[in-house]
């Protein structure tokens, strides 16, 4: 949180001199592998689980969920390697450095994920790596250049590396308020592959999101400040869920919620509103 390894890089030439490491020689990686091996020796009846680079919640409307492999995205790597302010400044005003940094991040993302994958090959059907947590920070122009273009390149790479079919399902993600990107998502270079979208729910804007992604499962998060369970009245909770479901066409839509209690007196309201969410979502759930 206080030091970013590449925050002081000033030129593409500096980045060009960096070489991707041998991941097996990295101390932190080796500790992880040793810890996993020790767990497997000492608790053979309790599987150690996956390395954490695969997700099993890639939704496909009408089919349920399939296993998918996840590669870190450029925008998320950039935030952690340069820090948010420096990284966004580079994207917005230093295109030569930004392009060189994207090349380095692509090599980091693919080499590390495949280093882990080679140690635990798992069958998967899709790619869970489009967009990224921090894409909502980007303007439409920067999104097309540094996120959508990355997605298309990554999809081509994974198809070649792992033999995924041209029709392989993928997810799209953007953690924060992203209504300025909705229309771009409808023109994503791999739109035909996108089956699930996770993003923050913006009350009143779900219709625009559905119009851009008519055939995609929407996974929408109620999150402050756009909607805060710590301050909302039950009637408002019910209304936002009902209206958003209707705007999504009452199909292929899921809701989750995140809240923070900063004042103890808000806790009873949060708990009450969570129960209201559960009740309303059960009422809205399609019956078969």
N, C-alpha and C positions, 0 to 999 in steps of 0.2 A: 504493500500500500504506500510505501514511502520511497521506493527506488524502482526505476524501470530500466532494464538493461540497455535499451537502445534510445533512451530519451535524449542523449546528447549527440546522436548521429546527425551530421549536417549535410551530407552529400551522398549521391548515388555511388560515387567511387568508394566511399568508406564501406558501404554495404556490400559492394562487389568483392571486397577483400575478405568478407566473412565466409566461412565454410560451415556447412551443416555437419554437426557432430556425429560421432559414432554413438548412438543412443545407449548401447550396452555399456559404455564407459562413463556415462553420466551418473554421478553419485546418487542423486535422488531417484533416478530410474532404477538403478541397481538395488537400492534399499527397498523399493516397491516390489521388485521381482523376488528378492530374498524373503521379504515378509510373506508374500504369497506362497512361496515354496514351503516356508516353515508352517504356515497354516495348513497346507495340504498334507504335510507329514504328521502334524500333531492332531489334526481333526479330519481324518479321512472320510468320516461319515457326514461332514458338513462342507459341501462344496464351497470353494472360495469365490465362486461367481465369476462374472466376466471382468475384464480389465477396466471397463467403464467407457469404452469407446464405441460400444454398440447400444442402440436403443431398441426396445421391442414394442414401441407404441406408435408406429407409423400407421395411421388409420387410412383405410380405403373404403369409401362409401359402398355399402352393400356387401363388403367382404370381411370387415372386421380389421384386425391388426396383423402386420407382418413384421418380421425382423429386418432391421435396417442398420447399416454402418454409418457412423458419424465422423466426419472430418472437421477439425476446427476451422472456422471461417477467417477470412482476412480481417474483417472489421473487429472481430473479437480478439484475435491475436494482436492486432495493432494496439488496442486499448491496454493490453497487459504488457506488451513489450516497450511501448513508447509512453504510455500514460494517455488518458483521454484527451486532455487539452493539446498536448504536443501532436498526437496522432491526427486529430481532426484539423489542426492547423496545417499539417503537412498535406492532408488530402485536399484541403480547400485552396492552398496557395503555393505548393511546391510539387507540381505534377511529376517532374523528373524523379525526385526522391520518392514520391508516392508509388510510382510505377516500379521502381527498383525494389522498394520494400515489399510490394505485392509479390514480386518474383521470389524473394527470399522466404516470405511467409508461405507461399505455395509449396516450396520445397520442404519447409519445416512441417507443415500440416500433413503432406502426403507421406513423407519419410517416417515420421513418428507413428502415425496411425498404422502404417504397414509394418513397422517394426513390431508393434504389439500384435497385429493381426497374424504375423508369421509365427508368433509364439502360441497363439490360441486361435487357429483357423475356425471360423464359425460360419455356418450357412446363413446367407441373408439374401433378401429379395429386393431391397430398396436402399435408397440413399437418404439419410436424415441429416442434411447438412446445408441446405440452401438458406440464404439470408444470414442470420446471426443475431445474438442478443442486442448488439449495438447498432443495428441498421437504422433504427428510428432516428439516430442522430444525423443521418445523411440527407442532403438535398436530393431531389429527383435526379439531377445531372450526375452527382457523385454516386448515387445508388446505381445508376446504369453502368457507370465506368468501373466501380470498385466492388460491387456486390453481384449484380446480375451477370456481368461478364465473368466474374470468378466462378459463379454457379455453373455456367455453361462449360467453362474449361474443366472444372472439377468433374462434372458429369461425364464428359468425354474421357477424362483420365481414368475414372473408376470403371467405365465400360471396358476400356482397353485392358486395364489391369486385372479385373475380376470377371470379365465376360458377361456383365449385366446386359439384358436385352434392351433394345431401343425404347421399349415401352415400360421400363422399370419405374415403379412409383417413387416419388420423392416428397419431402415435406418442405415447407417454407416457414420462416420464423422471423419475428421482430418483436422484441419484448415490450417496447414502449409505445406511446401514442403515435400511430403511423398513418393517419388519414391522408397525409400528403403523398403517400406512396401507393395508395389503393389502385389508381389507374395504371401505374407502372406494373403492378403485380399482374394485372390483366394482360400485359404485353410481355411477360417474362419469357426469355428465350427458351425455357424448358417448361412452358405452361402446360403442355399436354401431359407432362409427367407428374405435375403437382397434384397430390391427392389430399393433403392436409395442410392447414395453415394455423399456426399459433400466434396470437397477438393480443394486445390489450383491447378490451371492449370500450368503445367510445359511445356513450348513449346517443342515439339518434343517427349514428353513422353506419350502422350495420347494413342498412340497405345498399349503400354505396359499395361496401366491401363485398356483399353478395353479388352485386351486379358485375364486379370485376372478376370474381371467382365463382361462377355459377355452379360448377360441378365439383367443388372442393369442400371437404369437411372442415368446418370452422371450429376452432378451439379457442374460445374467448375468455379472457381473464378479467374479472372485476377487480380493479386495483386503484387505490388513491393516486392522484387527486381526481381522476376522471369519475370514480365512484368509490365512496368510502363507507364500508360497513360500520365503522366506528361512529359515524355521525348521521347516517341515513335513517329515515323512518321506515317501518315495515311496509307501508303502502308504496313507498318509492322503490324498495327492493323488489316487490312483486311486479311493479309496473315496468322497471327496466328489464327484468327477465322476460316478461310477456311481450313487450314491444320489440325487444331484440330478437326473440325467437320468431316473431311474426315477420320482421324485416329480413330474417335469414331464410324465409320461406317455410318455416316450421319443419325443417329437414336438415340432416347432416350438420348439426350444430351442438356443441358441448360448451358448458360453462364451468369455470373454476373461479376461486376467489382468493385474494391475498389481502391481508390487512395488518396494520400495526396498531397496538394499543399504547399510546403515549401517556394517557392519563387513566389511573385505576378506575375512575368512575365510568369510563367508556366500556369496560369489560362486559358488564351485563348486557348492554345494547349490542355489542359484537356477537355475543353468544346467542342472543335472541334472533339477530338477523341471520346468523348461520342456519339456525333452525328454519327460519322463513325461507331461505334459499333452498334448503333441502325439500321442504314441503312444496314449494312452487315448482321446482324442477321435477319432482315426482308427478305433479299434476300435468306438467307439460310433456312428460315422456310419452312418446308414441306407444300405443298399445297394439300388440299383435295377437 
